[in-house]
C-alpha cells in the first residue's frame, strides 16, 4: 500500500536519518558491492597525497542509494517513476545524513496520479550533500 493523493498536499514532507556516523567499512563495502574501486574512496595515501583531499569520501551513488531508501519508505515499493539527483558535496566518514522529500506538485499522466517530490540530503552540519527530484505514483 502506498501514499494516497487525498492524504497529501503541496509542502508536506517526510524525512529520516539514512545513516549515522558513516564508517570507512561501509564505504569499502559499497565499493565491493558496486565494483567502483576508485582510490578516492578507499586509499588514504592516494587521496591525501595525490588527489589533495583530507581523507577518503563516500561514493555519490552510496548517498543516492541511501536517499532512495528513504523515498521508497515514504512512497512505497514499486511506485517511483523518476529519481534524479545532483551530488553537491562530499560525504565523509563520520557523517550523519538526513534525507528529505517534499511534495512539490501533483499531476495526472496516462490515467495515473503522480506526485512530484523535491529531494535533499544533508549532513550533520545541515550542509546539502545531494539535491534532486523524484516522481511517484499515488493512489
DSSP file (Angstrom, degrees, kcal/mol; ACC not computed):
  #  RESIDUE AA STRUCTURE BP1 BP2  ACC     N-H-->O    O-->H-N    N-H-->O    O-->H-N    TCO  KAPPA ALPHA  PHI   PSI    X-CA   Y-CA   Z-CA
    1    1 A X              0   0    0      0, 0.0    76,-0.1     0, 0.0     2,-0.1   0.000 360.0 360.0 360.0 136.3    0.0    0.0    0.0
    2    2 A X        -     0   0    0      1,-0.2    74,-0.2    74,-0.1    73,-0.1  -0.367 360.0 -53.6-115.8-165.6    1.3    3.4   -0.9
    3    3 A X        -     0   0    0     72,-0.9   136,-2.7   134,-0.3     2,-0.4  -0.356  45.5-136.3 -72.6 151.7    0.5    7.0   -0.4
    4    4 A X    >   -     0   0    0    134,-0.2     3,-1.2   135,-0.2     4,-0.3  -0.917   9.2-138.5-109.1 137.1   -2.9    8.5   -1.3
    5    5 A X  G >  S+     0   0    0     -2,-0.4     3,-1.0     1,-0.3    -1,-0.1   0.808 104.5  62.6 -60.6 -28.8   -3.2   11.8   -3.1
    6    6 A X  G 3  S+     0   0    0      1,-0.2    -1,-0.3    -3,-0.0    -3,-0.0   0.768 102.2  48.8 -69.2 -25.2   -6.0   12.6   -0.7
    7    7 A X  G <  S+     0   0    0     -3,-1.2     2,-0.3     2,-0.0    -1,-0.2   0.415 105.6  71.0 -95.8   3.0   -3.7   12.5    2.3
    8    8 A X    <   -     0   0    0     -3,-1.0     2,-0.3    -4,-0.3     3,-0.0  -0.840  53.7-177.7-118.4 154.5   -1.0   14.7    0.8
    9    9 A X    >   -     0   0    0     -2,-0.3     3,-2.3    96,-0.0    94,-0.3  -0.978  44.2 -80.7-142.8 158.3   -0.8   18.4    0.0
   10   10 A X  T 3  S+     0   0    0     -2,-0.3    94,-0.2     1,-0.3     3,-0.1  -0.337 118.4  31.1 -56.3 133.1    1.9   20.5   -1.6
   11   11 A X  T 3  S+     0   0    0     92,-2.5    -1,-0.3     1,-0.4    93,-0.1   0.128  84.6 131.0 100.4 -18.9    4.5   21.4    1.0
   12   12 A X    <   -     0   0    0     -3,-2.3    91,-3.0    90,-0.1    -1,-0.4  -0.335  38.0-170.2 -61.3 149.4    4.1   18.1    3.0
   13   13 A X  E     -A  102   0A   0     89,-0.2     2,-0.4    -3,-0.1    89,-0.2  -0.965  21.7-161.4-143.8 161.4    7.4   16.5    3.8
   14   14 A X  E     +A  101   0A   0     87,-2.3    87,-2.8    -2,-0.3     2,-0.3  -0.995  17.0 174.6-138.8 137.9    9.0   13.3    5.1
   15   15 A X  E     +A  100   0A   0     -2,-0.4     2,-0.3    85,-0.2    85,-0.2  -0.984   6.0 174.2-143.4 157.3   12.5   12.9    6.4
   16   16 A X  E     -A   99   0A   0     83,-2.1    83,-2.5    -2,-0.3     2,-0.5  -0.982  39.8-104.3-156.6 152.2   14.6   10.3    8.0
   17   17 A X  E     -A   98   0A   0     -2,-0.3    81,-0.3    81,-0.2     3,-0.1  -0.694  32.8-174.1 -75.3 122.7   18.2    9.7    9.1
   18   18 A X  E     +     0   0A   0     79,-2.3     2,-0.3    -2,-0.5    80,-0.2   0.662  67.8   8.8 -98.3 -18.8   19.6    7.4    6.5
   19   19 A X  E     -A   97   0A   0     78,-1.2    78,-2.2     3,-0.0     2,-0.5  -0.922  60.8-155.0-158.5 138.0   23.0    6.8    8.1
   20   20 A X  S    S-     0   0    0     -2,-0.3    76,-0.2    76,-0.2    75,-0.1  -0.961  80.3  -9.3-112.0 129.2   24.5    7.7   11.5
   21   21 A X  S    S-     0   0    0     -2,-0.5    -1,-0.2    73,-0.4    75,-0.2   0.952  83.6-137.8  52.4  62.1   28.3    8.0   11.7
   22   22 A X        -     0   0    0     73,-3.1    72,-3.7    70,-0.2     2,-0.2  -0.232  21.1-144.4 -51.1 130.8   29.1    6.6    8.3
   23   23 A X     >  -     0   0    0     70,-0.2     4,-1.7    71,-0.1     5,-0.1  -0.639  20.8-122.8-102.0 158.2   32.1    4.3    8.6
   24   24 A X  H  > S+     0   0    0     -2,-0.2     4,-2.6     1,-0.2     5,-0.2   0.856 114.7  60.0 -61.4 -34.8   35.0    3.6    6.3
   25   25 A X  H  > S+     0   0    0      1,-0.2     4,-2.8     2,-0.2    -1,-0.2   0.913 102.8  50.2 -61.2 -42.7   34.0    0.0    6.4
   26   26 A X  H  > S+     0   0    0      2,-0.2     4,-2.1     1,-0.2    -1,-0.2   0.896 110.5  50.4 -62.4 -39.2   30.6    0.9    5.0
   27   27 A X  H  X S+     0   0    0     -4,-1.7     4,-1.9     2,-0.2    -2,-0.2   0.928 112.9  45.3 -64.3 -44.9   32.3    2.9    2.2
   28   28 A X  H  X S+     0   0    0     -4,-2.6     4,-2.1     2,-0.2    -2,-0.2   0.882 110.3  54.6 -67.2 -38.3   34.6    0.0    1.4
   29   29 A X  H  X S+     0   0    0     -4,-2.8     4,-2.4     1,-0.2    -1,-0.2   0.902 107.8  50.2 -61.2 -39.5   31.6   -2.5    1.5
   30   30 A X  H  X S+     0   0    0     -4,-2.1     4,-2.9     2,-0.2     6,-0.4   0.901 105.7  56.1 -65.6 -39.0   29.9   -0.3   -1.1
   31   31 A X  H  X>S+     0   0    0     -4,-1.9     4,-2.2     1,-0.2     5,-0.6   0.932 110.4  45.7 -56.3 -44.8   32.9   -0.3   -3.3
   32   32 A X  H  <5S+     0   0    0     -4,-2.1    -2,-0.2     1,-0.2    -1,-0.2   0.904 114.5  46.7 -64.7 -42.1   32.8   -4.1   -3.3
   33   33 A X  H  <5S+     0   0    0     -4,-2.4    -2,-0.2     1,-0.2    -1,-0.2   0.865 122.0  35.6 -68.9 -35.9   29.0   -4.2   -3.9
   34   34 A X  H  <5S-     0   0    0     -4,-2.9    -2,-0.2    -5,-0.2    -1,-0.2   0.700  99.3-127.8 -92.1 -21.2   29.2   -1.6   -6.7
   35   35 A X  T  <5 +     0   0    0     -4,-2.2     2,-1.0    -5,-0.3    -3,-0.2   0.572  65.1 135.5  80.4   8.8   32.5   -2.6   -8.3
   36   36 A X      < +     0   0    0     -5,-0.6    -1,-0.2    -6,-0.4    -2,-0.1  -0.776  21.1 166.7 -94.4  97.0   33.6    1.1   -8.0
   37   37 A X        +     0   0    0     -2,-1.0    -1,-0.1    -3,-0.1     5,-0.1  -0.035  11.1 155.5-102.8  30.1   37.2    0.8   -6.7
   38   38 A X    >   -     0   0    0      1,-0.2     3,-2.1     2,-0.1     4,-0.3  -0.386  48.5-129.3 -55.4 129.7   38.2    4.4   -7.3
   39   39 A X  G >> S+     0   0    0      1,-0.3     4,-2.6     2,-0.2     3,-1.0   0.660 100.2  76.6 -63.8 -15.4   41.0    5.0   -4.8
   40   40 A X  G 34 S+     0   0    0      1,-0.2    17,-1.7     2,-0.2    -1,-0.3   0.682  97.9  48.9 -66.3 -13.5   39.4    8.3   -3.6
   41   41 A X  G <4 S+     0   0    0     -3,-2.1    -1,-0.2    15,-0.2    -2,-0.2   0.539 131.2   8.4 -99.9  -9.3   37.0    6.0   -1.7
   42   42 A X  T <4 S+     0   0    0     -3,-1.0     2,-0.9    -4,-0.3    -2,-0.2   0.569 101.9  83.8-146.5 -16.6   39.5    3.7    0.0
   43   43 A X     X  -     0   0    0     -4,-2.6     4,-2.8     1,-0.2     5,-0.2  -0.809  46.2-174.4-107.2  98.5   43.2    4.7   -0.4
   44   44 A X  H  > S+     0   0    0     -2,-0.9     4,-2.0     1,-0.2     5,-0.3   0.883  85.0  50.0 -58.3 -43.0   44.1    7.2    2.3
   45   45 A X  H  >>S+     0   0    0      2,-0.2     4,-2.6     1,-0.2     5,-0.5   0.941 113.7  45.2 -64.1 -47.0   47.6    7.7    0.9
   46   46 A X  I  >>S+     0   0    0      1,-0.2     4,-2.4     2,-0.2     5,-2.2   0.946 113.6  49.2 -59.6 -49.3   46.4    8.3   -2.6
   47   47 A X  I  <5S+     0   0    0     -4,-2.8     6,-2.8    -8,-0.3     5,-0.3   0.832 119.7  35.8 -66.9 -32.6   43.6   10.6   -1.6
   48   48 A X  I  <5S+     0   0    0     -4,-2.0    -1,-0.2    -5,-0.2    -2,-0.2   0.876 127.3  33.1 -87.1 -39.0   45.7   12.9    0.6
   49   49 A X  I  <5S+     0   0    0     -4,-2.6    -3,-0.2    -5,-0.3    -2,-0.2   0.813 133.8  20.6 -89.6 -31.8   49.0   12.9   -1.3
   50   50 A X  I  <<S+     0   0    0     -4,-2.4    -3,-0.2    -5,-0.5    -4,-0.1   0.850 129.9  36.5-104.1 -49.8   47.8   12.7   -4.9
   51   51 A X  S   <S-     0   0    0     -5,-2.2    -3,-0.2     2,-0.1    -4,-0.2   0.709  95.9-130.9 -83.7 -20.1   44.2   13.8   -5.0
   52   52 A X        +     0   0    0     -6,-0.4     2,-0.2    -5,-0.3    -4,-0.2   0.694  57.7 134.2  82.2  18.7   44.5   16.5   -2.4
   53   53 A X        -     0   0    0     -6,-2.8    -1,-0.3     1,-0.1    -2,-0.1  -0.652  63.5-121.8 -96.2 158.8   41.5   15.6   -0.2
   54   54 A X  S    S-     0   0    0     -2,-0.2     2,-0.3     1,-0.1    -6,-0.1   0.774  85.2 -25.9 -71.9 -24.6   41.7   15.4    3.6
   55   55 A X  S    S-     0   0    0     -8,-0.1    -1,-0.1   -15,-0.1   -12,-0.1  -0.953  87.4 -58.1-168.8 178.8   40.6   11.8    3.7
   56   56 A X        -     0   0    0     -2,-0.3    37,-0.6   -15,-0.1     2,-0.3  -0.256  51.6-157.7 -65.6 159.9   38.6    9.2    1.7
   57   57 A X  B     -E   92   0B   0    -17,-1.7    35,-0.2    35,-0.2    33,-0.0  -0.954  20.1 -90.7-141.6 162.5   35.0   10.0    1.0
   58   58 A X        -     0   0    0     33,-3.3    33,-0.4    -2,-0.3     2,-0.2  -0.259  43.6 -99.9 -71.9 154.3   31.8    8.1    0.1
   59   59 A X    >>  -     0   0    0      1,-0.1     4,-1.5   -32,-0.1     3,-0.6  -0.476  25.9-129.3 -65.6 139.6   30.6    7.2   -3.4
   60   60 A X  H 3> S+     0   0    0      1,-0.2     4,-2.5     2,-0.2     5,-0.2   0.894 110.3  57.3 -58.0 -38.6   27.9    9.6   -4.7
   61   61 A X  H 3> S+     0   0    0      1,-0.2     4,-2.4     2,-0.2    -1,-0.2   0.774  99.7  58.1 -67.5 -24.9   25.9    6.5   -5.6
   62   62 A X  H <> S+     0   0    0     -3,-0.6     4,-2.4     2,-0.2    -1,-0.2   0.936 109.2  44.9 -66.0 -45.4   26.0    5.3   -2.0
   63   63 A X  H  X S+     0   0    0     -4,-1.5     4,-2.3     1,-0.2    -2,-0.2   0.912 113.4  50.6 -62.7 -42.6   24.4    8.6   -0.9
   64   64 A X  H  X S+     0   0    0     -4,-2.5     4,-2.5     1,-0.2    -1,-0.2   0.906 110.4  49.8 -61.9 -41.7   21.9    8.3   -3.7
   65   65 A X  H  X S+     0   0    0     -4,-2.4     4,-1.8     2,-0.2    -2,-0.2   0.913 111.0  47.8 -64.3 -43.6   21.1    4.7   -2.7
   66   66 A X  H  X S+     0   0    0     -4,-2.4     4,-1.3     1,-0.2    -1,-0.2   0.893 113.4  48.5 -64.8 -38.6   20.6    5.7    1.0
   67   67 A X  H  X S+     0   0    0     -4,-2.3     4,-1.9     1,-0.2    -2,-0.2   0.887 107.8  55.7 -67.0 -38.8   18.4    8.6   -0.1
   68   68 A X  H  X S+     0   0    0     -4,-2.5     4,-2.4     1,-0.2     5,-0.2   0.847 101.3  57.4 -61.7 -34.9   16.4    6.3   -2.4
   69   69 A X  H  X S+     0   0    0     -4,-1.8     4,-2.2     1,-0.2    -1,-0.2   0.909 105.1  51.3 -62.3 -41.0   15.7    4.0    0.6
   70   70 A X  H  X S+     0   0    0     -4,-1.3     4,-1.8     2,-0.2    -2,-0.2   0.922 108.8  52.6 -59.4 -43.4   14.1    7.0    2.3
   71   71 A X  H  X S+     0   0    0     -4,-1.9     4,-3.2     1,-0.2     5,-0.4   0.933 110.7  44.5 -59.9 -47.9   12.0    7.6   -0.9
   72   72 A X  H  X S+     0   0    0     -4,-2.4     4,-1.7     1,-0.2    -1,-0.2   0.835 109.7  56.5 -70.2 -29.9   10.6    4.0   -1.0
   73   73 A X  H  < S+     0   0    0     -4,-2.2    -1,-0.2    -5,-0.2    -2,-0.2   0.877 115.8  39.6 -61.8 -35.3   10.0    4.1    2.7
   74   74 A X  H  < S+     0   0    0     -4,-1.8    -2,-0.2    -5,-0.2    -3,-0.2   0.949 129.5  23.9 -79.4 -53.4    7.8    7.2    2.0
   75   75 A X  H  < S-     0   0    0     -4,-3.2   -72,-0.9     1,-0.2    -3,-0.2   0.687 110.4-110.1 -93.3 -18.6    6.0    6.4   -1.2
   76   76 A X    ><  -     0   0    0     -4,-1.7     3,-1.2    -5,-0.4     4,-0.3  -0.063  42.3 -56.6 103.4 152.7    6.1    2.6   -1.2
   77   77 A X  T 3  S+     0   0    0      1,-0.2    -4,-0.0   -76,-0.1    -5,-0.0  -0.342 118.7  14.5 -64.1 141.5    8.0   -0.1   -3.2
   78   78 A X  T 3  S+     0   0    0      1,-0.1    -1,-0.2    -2,-0.0    -2,-0.0   0.604  98.2 100.9  74.9  12.8    7.5    0.0   -6.9
   79   79 A X    <   +     0   0    0     -3,-1.2    58,-2.5    57,-0.1     2,-0.2   0.632  47.7 102.5-105.9 -16.5    5.9    3.5   -7.1
   80   80 A X  E     +B  136   0A   0     -4,-0.3    56,-0.3    56,-0.2     3,-0.1  -0.491  35.4 172.3 -69.7 134.0    8.9    5.6   -8.2
   81   81 A X  E    S+     0   0A   0     54,-3.1     2,-0.3     1,-0.4    55,-0.2   0.533  71.1  18.4-112.8 -15.9    8.7    6.6  -11.8
   82   82 A X  E     +B  135   0A   0     53,-1.5    53,-2.2     2,-0.0    -1,-0.4  -0.977  56.0 171.0-154.4 142.2   11.6    9.0  -11.8
   83   83 A X  E     +B  134   0A   0     -2,-0.3     2,-0.4    51,-0.2    51,-0.2  -0.835  12.8 160.7-154.1 113.6   14.6    9.7   -9.5
   84   84 A X  E     +B  133   0A   0     49,-2.6    49,-2.5    -2,-0.3     2,-0.3  -0.997   9.8 178.2-138.1 141.0   17.4   12.0  -10.4
   85   85 A X  E     -B  132   0A   0     -2,-0.4     2,-0.4    47,-0.2    47,-0.3  -0.865  23.1-140.7-137.5 168.4   20.0   13.7   -8.2
   86   86 A X  E     -B  131   0A   0     45,-3.0    45,-2.2    -2,-0.3     2,-0.7  -0.999  21.6-134.8-128.6 131.7   23.0   16.0   -8.2
   87   87 A X  E     +B  130   0A   0     -2,-0.4    43,-0.2    43,-0.2     3,-0.1  -0.794  29.6 171.1 -87.8 118.0   25.9   15.4   -5.8
   88   88 A X        +     0   0    0     41,-1.5     2,-0.3    -2,-0.7    42,-0.2   0.642  58.7  12.2-108.9 -17.4   26.7   18.8   -4.3
   89   89 A X  S    S-     0   0    0     40,-1.1    -1,-0.3    38,-0.1     2,-0.0  -0.987  81.7 -93.5-154.9 155.7   29.3   18.0   -1.6
   90   90 A X        -     0   0    0     -2,-0.3     2,-0.5    -3,-0.1   -31,-0.1  -0.296  28.1-137.1 -67.0 153.2   31.4   15.1   -0.4
   91   91 A X        -     0   0    0    -33,-0.4   -33,-3.3    38,-0.1     2,-0.2  -0.977  26.7-160.6-112.2 122.1   30.2   12.7    2.3
   92   92 A X  B >   -E   57   0B   0     -2,-0.5     3,-2.2   -35,-0.2   -70,-0.2  -0.633  29.8 -85.8-104.4 155.6   32.9   11.9    4.7
   93   93 A X  T 3  S+     0   0    0    -37,-0.6   -70,-0.2     1,-0.3    -1,-0.1  -0.367 118.2  32.8 -53.5 138.2   33.5    9.1    7.2
   94   94 A X  T 3  S+     0   0    0    -72,-3.7   -73,-0.4     1,-0.3    -1,-0.3   0.222  88.4 135.2  94.7 -13.5   31.7   10.1   10.4
   95   95 A X    <   -     0   0    0     -3,-2.2   -73,-3.1   -73,-0.2     2,-0.5  -0.363  44.5-150.9 -69.0 147.4   28.9   12.0    8.7
   96   96 A X        -     0   0    0    -76,-0.2     2,-0.4   -75,-0.2    28,-0.2  -0.990  18.1-155.7-114.8 126.6   25.3   11.5    9.7
   97   97 A X  E     -A   19   0A   0    -78,-2.2   -79,-2.3    -2,-0.5   -78,-1.2  -0.865  12.7-166.9-113.4 136.6   22.9   12.0    6.8
   98   98 A X  E     -AC  17 122A   0     24,-2.6    24,-2.6    -2,-0.4     2,-0.3  -0.984  10.8-158.0-119.5 124.8   19.3   13.1    6.8
   99   99 A X  E     -AC  16 121A   0    -83,-2.5   -83,-2.1    -2,-0.5     2,-0.4  -0.800   9.9-170.6-103.8 145.0   17.2   12.7    3.6
  100  100 A X  E     -AC  15 120A   0     20,-3.1    20,-2.3    -2,-0.3     2,-0.4  -0.997  12.3-164.6-139.9 137.8   14.0   14.7    3.0
  101  101 A X  E     -AC  14 119A   0    -87,-2.8   -87,-2.3    -2,-0.4     2,-0.4  -0.988  10.1-168.3-120.7 131.6   11.3   14.6    0.4
  102  102 A X  E     -AC  13 118A   0     16,-2.3    16,-2.7    -2,-0.4     2,-0.4  -0.975  27.7-116.2-122.2 134.8    8.9   17.5    0.0
  103  103 A X  E     + C   0 117A   0    -91,-3.0   -92,-2.5    -2,-0.4    14,-0.2  -0.537  37.2 170.2 -68.6 119.3    5.7   17.4   -2.1
  104  104 A X  E     -     0   0A   0     12,-3.2     2,-0.3    -2,-0.4    13,-0.2   0.779  57.5 -22.6-100.2 -36.1    6.1   19.9   -4.9
  105  105 A X  E     - C   0 116A   0     11,-1.4    11,-2.9   -96,-0.1    -1,-0.4  -0.988  48.3-131.3-168.2 162.5    3.1   19.2   -7.2
  106  106 A X  E     + C   0 115A   0     -2,-0.3     2,-0.3     9,-0.2     9,-0.2  -0.927  30.0 166.2-120.1 150.3    0.5   16.7   -8.3
  107  107 A X  E     - C   0 114A   0      7,-2.2     7,-3.5    -2,-0.3     2,-0.4  -0.989  32.0-121.5-157.9 162.0   -0.4   15.8  -11.9
  108  108 A X  E     + C   0 113A   0     -2,-0.3     2,-0.3     5,-0.2     5,-0.2  -0.894  31.4 169.5-106.5 136.2   -2.2   13.3  -14.0
  109  109 A X  E >   - C   0 112A   0      3,-2.5     3,-1.9    -2,-0.4    -2,-0.1  -0.935  67.7 -14.8-150.4 124.5   -0.4   11.4  -16.7
  110  110 A X  T 3  S-     0   0    0     -2,-0.3     3,-0.1     1,-0.3    -1,-0.0   0.859 128.2 -52.2  51.2  40.7   -1.7    8.4  -18.7
  111  111 A X  T 3  S+     0   0    0      1,-0.2     2,-0.3     0, 0.0    -1,-0.3   0.523 116.8 110.4  79.0   4.9   -4.6    7.9  -16.2
  112  112 A X  E <   -C  109   0A   0     -3,-1.9    -3,-2.5    25,-0.0     2,-0.6  -0.866  66.9-127.6-113.7 147.8   -2.3    7.9  -13.1
  113  113 A X  E     -CD 108 138A   0     25,-0.6    25,-2.6    -2,-0.3     2,-0.3  -0.830  32.2-169.1 -90.9 126.3   -2.0   10.4  -10.4
  114  114 A X  E     -CD 107 137A   0     -7,-3.5    -7,-2.2    -2,-0.6     2,-0.5  -0.878  14.1-151.2-117.0 148.3    1.6   11.4   -9.9
  115  115 A X  E     -CD 106 136A   0     21,-2.6    21,-2.1    -2,-0.3     2,-0.5  -0.979  11.1-146.7-116.7 130.7    3.3   13.3   -7.1
  116  116 A X  E     -CD 105 135A   0    -11,-2.9   -12,-3.2    -2,-0.5   -11,-1.4  -0.832  19.5-163.5 -95.6 132.9    6.5   15.3   -7.8
  117  117 A X  E     -CD 103 134A   0     17,-3.5    17,-2.1    -2,-0.5     2,-0.5  -0.912  17.9-141.3-120.7 142.5    8.9   15.5   -5.0
  118  118 A X  E     -CD 102 133A   0    -16,-2.7   -16,-2.3    -2,-0.4     2,-0.4  -0.906  27.5-155.4 -98.8 129.5   11.9   17.7   -4.2
  119  119 A X  E     +CD 101 132A   0     13,-2.8    13,-2.1    -2,-0.5     2,-0.3  -0.875  18.6 168.6-113.8 136.1   14.7   15.7   -2.6
  120  120 A X  E     -CD 100 131A   0    -20,-2.3   -20,-3.1    -2,-0.4     2,-0.4  -0.995  14.4-166.1-140.2 147.4   17.5   16.9   -0.3
  121  121 A X  E     -CD  99 130A   0      9,-2.3     8,-3.1    -2,-0.3     9,-1.5  -0.997  15.2-175.6-130.7 130.7   20.1   15.1    1.8
  122  122 A X  E     -CD  98 128A   0    -24,-2.6   -24,-2.6    -2,-0.4     6,-0.2  -0.851  18.3-128.0-122.9 157.4   22.1   17.0    4.4
  123  123 A X    >   -     0   0    0      4,-2.1     3,-2.3    -2,-0.3   -26,-0.2  -0.284  47.7 -81.0 -91.5-174.6   24.9   16.1    6.8
  124  124 A X  T 3  S+     0   0    0      1,-0.3   -27,-0.1   -28,-0.2    -1,-0.0   0.676 131.8  55.9 -63.7 -17.9   25.0   16.8   10.5
  125  125 A X  T 3  S-     0   0    0      2,-0.1    -1,-0.3   -29,-0.1     3,-0.1   0.263 118.6-111.9 -94.6  10.3   26.0   20.4    9.8
  126  126 A X    <   +     0   0    0     -3,-2.3     2,-0.4     1,-0.3    -2,-0.1   0.742  69.6 147.4  62.2  26.3   22.9   20.9    7.7
  127  127 A X        -     0   0    0      1,-0.0    -4,-2.1     2,-0.0    -1,-0.3  -0.788  53.5-114.4 -90.4 131.3   25.1   21.2    4.6
  128  128 A X  E     + D   0 122A   0     -2,-0.4    -6,-0.3    -6,-0.2     3,-0.1  -0.448  38.9 168.3 -66.5 133.2   23.5   19.8    1.4
  129  129 A X  E    S+     0   0A   0     -8,-3.1   -41,-1.5     1,-0.4   -40,-1.1   0.528  70.7  19.9-114.7 -18.4   25.3   16.8    0.0
  130  130 A X  E     -BD  87 121A   0     -9,-1.5    -9,-2.3   -43,-0.2    -1,-0.4  -0.986  59.8-179.8-151.7 139.3   22.6   15.8   -2.5
  131  131 A X  E     +BD  86 120A   0    -45,-2.2   -45,-3.0    -2,-0.3     2,-0.3  -0.958  25.0 118.8-133.5 156.2   19.7   17.6   -4.2
  132  132 A X  E     -BD  85 119A   0    -13,-2.1   -13,-2.8    -2,-0.3     2,-0.3  -0.987  45.1 -96.7 176.5-165.9   17.2   16.2   -6.7
  133  133 A X  E     -BD  84 118A   0    -49,-2.5   -49,-2.6    -2,-0.3     2,-0.3  -0.962  22.9-174.9-141.5 154.3   13.7   15.3   -7.8
  134  134 A X  E     -BD  83 117A   0    -17,-2.1   -17,-3.5    -2,-0.3     2,-0.4  -0.978  10.6-153.1-146.7 157.8   11.5   12.3   -7.8
  135  135 A X  E     -BD  82 116A   0    -53,-2.2   -54,-3.1    -2,-0.3   -53,-1.5  -0.995  16.6-178.8-132.3 139.8    8.1   11.3   -9.1
  136  136 A X  E     -BD  80 115A   0    -21,-2.1   -21,-2.6    -2,-0.4     2,-0.3  -0.981  29.6-114.0-138.7 149.8    5.9    8.6   -7.7
  137  137 A X  E     - D   0 114A   0    -58,-2.5     2,-0.3    -2,-0.3  -134,-0.3  -0.625  35.9-168.8 -75.4 138.2    2.5    7.1   -8.5
  138  138 A X  E       D   0 113A   0    -25,-2.6   -25,-0.6    -2,-0.3  -134,-0.2  -0.931 360.0 360.0-127.2 156.8    0.0    7.7   -5.7
  139  139 A X              0   0    0   -136,-2.7  -135,-0.2    -2,-0.3   -25,-0.1   0.458 360.0 360.0 -75.0 360.0   -3.5    6.2   -5.2
